[in-house]
């Protein structure tokens, strides 16, 4: 039987080409597995790879073969039980399993194909068709600037870049190399002259010859220039690309008594998705954690997600602290500022309106994007309604509602989906 299998597009790295073609072919199944993994995985391994299961029937390759028909004779090597013309009975039992593979009466079957994708492939599929809002406003900050850095020496250049020490070092090496043998000859001639002068009656003709030879050698040594154009060395500079894009992500979260650990865990999953997404657009991403109840405080990640507080909630304290940190450490002309606020919606009623005003007047003009997610199965309260009013005048703000763990990834995609050109 002749099989013809398509092996085009195979370069030297055949596995990589086949892998990418396989991913394109089964993209829908893989994307579904990636989306499901967001809800099932822990926050510590959300950036690792993923195992994708594809039904066996979907991975068969088409091939050309000779059609069945006519009278054929097949020889099975190793057969010691049957002869030509024997009728083989159908095996009893089997085929009663409940697995997902193709059942077989003789105990053999085909399992579903498990395909592992790498971290980069996983993130590519995770953030496909997503984009940072208001990125056009920050286009200049994402340009690559070039910085002149030292890159050794060169034999030509402008006078202002001459390296004196390196040039003199080359001059000294050249003079030593060119005069070493002459100085040895000069020392020998001078030694002969001294020996001749110590004799009672020196040979004057020989003495004159030695003096002429000494003068000739000294003239040759003096003819070697102190510095030559060949010795000059110029400092060499080359332009090194230096990405100027850098971002800071502010994570604001209510840690009052109403925020239990499962709610914080859902908020943490959202924050990690946001961090991974920003890391793919910016080279440097700082993260600032601000927790608040009646008072706001900048903390580290451990305290941010796992500390438990009691008491009421005043959201404006966190917004005010965020504005102070931006003023002190993150110049909006140099940094791309993003913020994500997570809360269960509880807030002191008299604080919701001042909080919205503080956000509109001081924070939103400085940030690229401000996302508010409310994690609660309850109906919306005063803070949500005040934030809704800001959406009319500010296009760099969005609010979404998360009711359960499975809503995290859809809400994230809704916040960062690509806008129409």
C-alpha angles and dihedrals in degrees: 000000000000119000123197113194124182109246100162123136090038110143129174090292095057096167093056093050093047090047094055091045089051091051091050091049096051098030096129094054091046094048090051091052091049092051091049091049092063091067097040103044129080120247093249096066101034092114096051126092128280138225114232123199117211123184113253093234091062097057101056113120121224115244140171118246141158113278121244117255144096126052114315133179118211123189117205110200116226095030110147100154108058138049131202111290096024116135114228116217121230112260114255122239125355129106092079099106123120098217125121096242127089107281119230131193094223095054096260124113144146121262126208114275115254113206122188120209124199127245093261093048089047093052092044090057092039094057099031114139091013126120139176111259119240091016091144090067089059099044095113092053091056094056116111114246123202126227124197111238132178114266106178125271137308135201096237136040145110121310093248091066098051112131104216098193094049091045093051090047090055090046092053092049091050094049092048091050095048099042103035096091092041091053090052089052090047092052091051093050092048090050090052090049092052091049091050092049091055092060117101093238110021119206102248095198091053090045091054091050091051091049091051092049091048091050091049093051092047089050091053091049091049090049090066103096120236091232131007133192087251089064096055116111124189127202110253122216130187132187115252118198112242115187110220096194113113131152140194124211119205115205113198120184138170110236099179122129093275092063105083125190097264089054091050090049091056090048090051092053090053092048092050091051089051093048093050090047093051091046090062092056101037131044095215122036122178120197123210118191118205120180124184145179112156088334131036126228136178109235142164125266096264094054092040096060105028109034118102123213135179133212137057133323130249109175095183090070090065093046090049092050091049091054091050092051092049090051093049103039114009118057107202090218090061103029132057104224123206127174135192122188122196123192142145089236098257116134139147104273095228090051100057097077095045089046092054091047092050090049093049098045104037113015109034094055088058103044132075093215137000118195123189119194121187113205107198139104090219129093119275121275136203097292092057092049092050091050090050089062091057093057091072095062103028122060093184094069131079135175128201137176124231116193102168142006094269091060095065100084096040090049091048091052090048092054095048104030116136114268122226113267 
